[in-house]
């Protein structure tokens, strides 16, 4: 049996101000660094053989914080990147009329971007690659990725629609979701828990102090 622990990168300044993020951002805020420290302490209770992370800076920073002081193999990959929002990156999310992009909820996408179906295909490809490589290994893999990507991947495992995955699943920054893979399970896997966040303590509700002018 092998297992995957999924986590989302720490909170960024753009998460707070509602800016559509891209593939270049690494602006972890003060609360985010607190979340990383809390996650680092929680992860010590888990076996970890390999870390696979999105190569986007906000995930790299989170990953480096989690494994600090540990001799552990890390792989950075593009397959775990967040949904590509193309030309909308840098705009305020509440100022974007997503319906103007055309198509239905699942197929609409920003110019030079990616739609939800394409993100789901990336998630499925990732799981299939992991299964081929580690199916018969007794390994624990920590995966560091992004909110929408993880909602879609986990929602697909659960068997829910893309709409429900986006609007009814919650994946908090630096929370943990665990999935065990073994042939003894009818579906080949068992979801042990989703969005465990109690260990974050006050970091769940902590508000970054305003800077004095």
C-alpha positions as CSV (number, residue, x, y, z in Angstrom):
1,X,0.0,0.0,0.0
2,X,1.2,3.5,-0.7
3,X,-0.4,6.7,0.5
4,X,-0.5,10.3,-0.6
5,X,-0.7,13.3,1.7
6,X,-2.0,16.3,-0.3
7,X,-1.4,19.9,0.9
8,X,-2.0,23.3,-0.5
9,X,0.7,26.0,-0.5
10,X,0.7,28.6,2.3
11,X,-1.4,31.8,2.0
12,X,-0.1,34.6,-0.3
13,X,-0.7,38.3,-0.4
14,X,-2.7,37.8,-3.6
15,X,-4.9,35.2,-2.0
16,X,-5.9,37.9,0.6
17,X,-6.5,40.8,-1.9
18,X,-8.4,38.6,-4.4
19,X,-5.9,38.9,-7.3
20,X,-6.0,36.1,-9.9
21,X,-2.7,34.4,-9.6
22,X,-0.3,33.0,-12.2
23,X,2.6,30.8,-12.4
24,X,5.2,33.3,-11.2
25,X,4.0,34.3,-7.8
26,X,5.7,33.5,-4.5
27,X,4.5,36.2,-2.2
28,X,3.8,34.2,0.9
29,X,2.5,36.5,3.6
30,X,3.1,36.5,7.4
31,X,0.2,34.2,8.1
32,X,1.4,31.9,5.4
33,X,4.8,31.5,7.0
34,X,3.0,30.7,10.3
35,X,1.0,28.0,8.5
36,X,4.1,26.5,7.1
37,X,5.6,26.1,10.5
38,X,2.4,24.5,11.9
39,X,2.3,22.1,8.9
40,X,6.0,21.3,9.4
41,X,5.2,20.2,13.0
42,X,2.1,18.2,12.0
43,X,4.0,16.4,9.2
44,X,6.6,15.1,11.7
45,X,3.9,12.6,12.8
46,X,3.7,11.1,9.3
47,X,6.1,8.9,7.4
48,X,7.4,10.8,4.3
49,X,9.5,9.1,1.7
50,X,9.1,11.5,-1.2
51,X,7.8,15.1,-1.8
52,X,6.3,16.0,-5.2
53,X,5.6,19.7,-5.6
54,X,4.3,22.2,-8.1
55,X,7.3,24.1,-9.4
56,X,5.5,27.5,-8.9
57,X,7.3,29.6,-6.3
58,X,4.6,29.7,-3.7
59,X,4.7,25.9,-3.6
60,X,8.5,25.8,-3.7
61,X,8.6,28.1,-0.7
62,X,6.0,26.0,1.2
63,X,7.9,22.7,0.3
64,X,11.2,24.1,1.4
65,X,9.8,25.2,4.7
66,X,8.1,21.8,5.4
67,X,11.3,19.8,4.7
68,X,13.8,22.2,6.3
69,X,16.4,20.2,8.1
70,X,15.3,16.9,6.6
71,X,17.1,14.7,4.1
72,X,14.2,13.9,1.8
73,X,13.8,13.6,-2.0
74,X,11.9,16.4,-3.7
75,X,10.6,16.5,-7.2
76,X,9.3,19.7,-8.7
77,X,6.9,19.3,-11.6
78,X,4.6,21.4,-13.9
79,X,1.8,18.8,-13.8
80,X,0.8,20.0,-10.3
81,X,0.5,23.6,-11.3
82,X,-2.6,25.7,-10.6
83,X,-5.3,26.1,-13.2
84,X,-3.8,28.4,-15.9
85,X,-5.9,31.6,-15.9
86,X,-4.1,33.1,-18.9
87,X,-4.7,36.7,-19.6
88,X,-6.7,37.2,-16.4
89,X,-3.7,36.8,-14.2
90,X,-3.1,40.0,-12.2
91,X,-6.8,41.1,-12.4
92,X,-9.1,41.3,-9.4
93,X,-11.2,38.2,-9.3
94,X,-14.4,40.1,-8.3
95,X,-14.0,42.3,-11.4
96,X,-13.9,39.4,-13.8
97,X,-17.2,38.3,-15.4
98,X,-16.3,34.7,-16.0
99,X,-19.5,34.1,-18.1
100,X,-18.1,36.6,-20.7
101,X,-15.5,33.9,-21.5
102,X,-18.1,31.9,-23.3
103,X,-18.8,28.2,-23.1
104,X,-20.3,26.4,-20.0
105,X,-18.9,26.2,-16.5
106,X,-16.6,23.3,-17.4
107,X,-15.3,24.5,-20.8
108,X,-14.9,28.2,-20.4
109,X,-11.4,29.6,-20.1
110,X,-9.4,32.8,-20.2
111,X,-7.5,33.7,-23.4
112,X,-4.3,31.7,-23.3
113,X,-5.6,29.8,-20.3
114,X,-7.0,26.4,-19.3
115,X,-10.5,25.1,-18.6
116,X,-11.6,22.9,-15.7
117,X,-11.8,19.8,-17.9
118,X,-8.1,20.3,-18.9
119,X,-7.2,20.6,-15.2
120,X,-9.0,17.4,-14.4
121,X,-7.1,15.6,-17.1
122,X,-3.9,16.8,-15.6
123,X,-5.0,15.5,-12.2
124,X,-5.9,12.1,-13.7
125,X,-2.6,11.9,-15.5
126,X,-0.7,12.6,-12.3
127,X,-2.6,9.9,-10.4
128,X,-2.1,7.4,-13.2
129,X,1.7,8.1,-13.3
130,X,1.9,7.7,-9.5
131,X,0.0,4.4,-9.6
132,X,2.3,3.0,-12.3
133,X,5.4,4.0,-10.3
134,X,4.4,3.3,-6.7
135,X,1.5,0.9,-6.8
136,X,3.4,-2.0,-5.1
137,X,5.6,0.2,-2.9
138,X,5.2,0.9,0.8
139,X,5.7,4.6,0.4
140,X,4.2,7.9,1.6
141,X,4.2,10.7,-0.8
142,X,3.6,14.3,0.2
143,X,2.1,16.4,-2.7
144,X,2.2,20.2,-2.5
145,X,-0.1,21.9,-5.0
146,X,-2.8,24.6,-5.4
147,X,-6.4,25.1,-4.3
148,X,-8.4,24.7,-7.5
149,X,-6.1,21.9,-8.8
150,X,-6.5,19.9,-5.5
151,X,-10.3,20.5,-5.4
152,X,-10.6,19.1,-8.9
153,X,-8.3,16.1,-8.3
154,X,-9.9,15.1,-5.0
155,X,-13.4,15.8,-6.3
156,X,-12.7,13.5,-9.2
157,X,-11.6,10.7,-6.8
158,X,-14.8,11.3,-4.8
159,X,-16.8,11.2,-8.0
160,X,-18.4,14.6,-7.8
161,X,-18.9,17.1,-10.6
162,X,-16.5,19.9,-11.4
163,X,-19.0,22.4,-10.2
164,X,-19.4,20.7,-6.8
165,X,-15.6,20.2,-6.6
166,X,-15.0,23.9,-7.0
167,X,-17.9,25.2,-4.8
168,X,-18.5,22.5,-2.2
169,X,-15.0,21.2,-1.4
170,X,-12.8,23.3,0.8
171,X,-9.0,22.9,0.7
172,X,-7.4,25.4,3.2
173,X,-3.9,26.6,2.9
174,X,-1.5,24.0,4.5
175,X,-4.3,21.6,5.3
176,X,-3.8,17.9,4.8
177,X,-5.8,15.4,2.8
178,X,-4.8,11.7,2.9
179,X,-5.6,9.0,0.3
180,X,-4.5,5.4,0.7
181,X,-4.1,3.3,-2.4
182,X,-4.4,-0.5,-2.1
183,X,-6.1,-3.3,-4.1
184,X,-8.0,-4.3,-1.0
185,X,-10.3,-1.3,-1.5
186,X,-13.1,-1.7,-4.0
187,X,-12.1,1.5,-5.9
188,X,-8.4,0.9,-5.4
189,X,-8.1,3.7,-2.9
190,X,-9.6,5.0,0.3
191,X,-9.9,8.7,1.3
192,X,-9.0,8.8,5.0
193,X,-9.6,12.5,5.5
194,X,-10.0,15.7,3.6
195,X,-8.9,19.2,4.6
196,X,-7.6,18.4,8.1
197,X,-6.7,21.8,9.5
198,X,-7.1,21.6,13.3
199,X,-3.4,21.5,13.8
200,X,-3.1,25.0,12.3
201,X,-4.7,26.3,15.5
202,X,-4.9,30.1,15.6
203,X,-3.3,30.2,12.1
204,X,-6.6,29.2,10.7
205,X,-8.3,32.5,11.7
206,X,-5.3,34.7,12.2
207,X,-5.5,38.1,10.4
208,X,-2.4,39.7,9.1
209,X,-1.8,43.0,10.9
210,X,-2.1,46.1,8.8
211,X,1.1,47.9,8.1
212,X,1.4,51.4,9.6
213,X,1.9,54.3,7.1
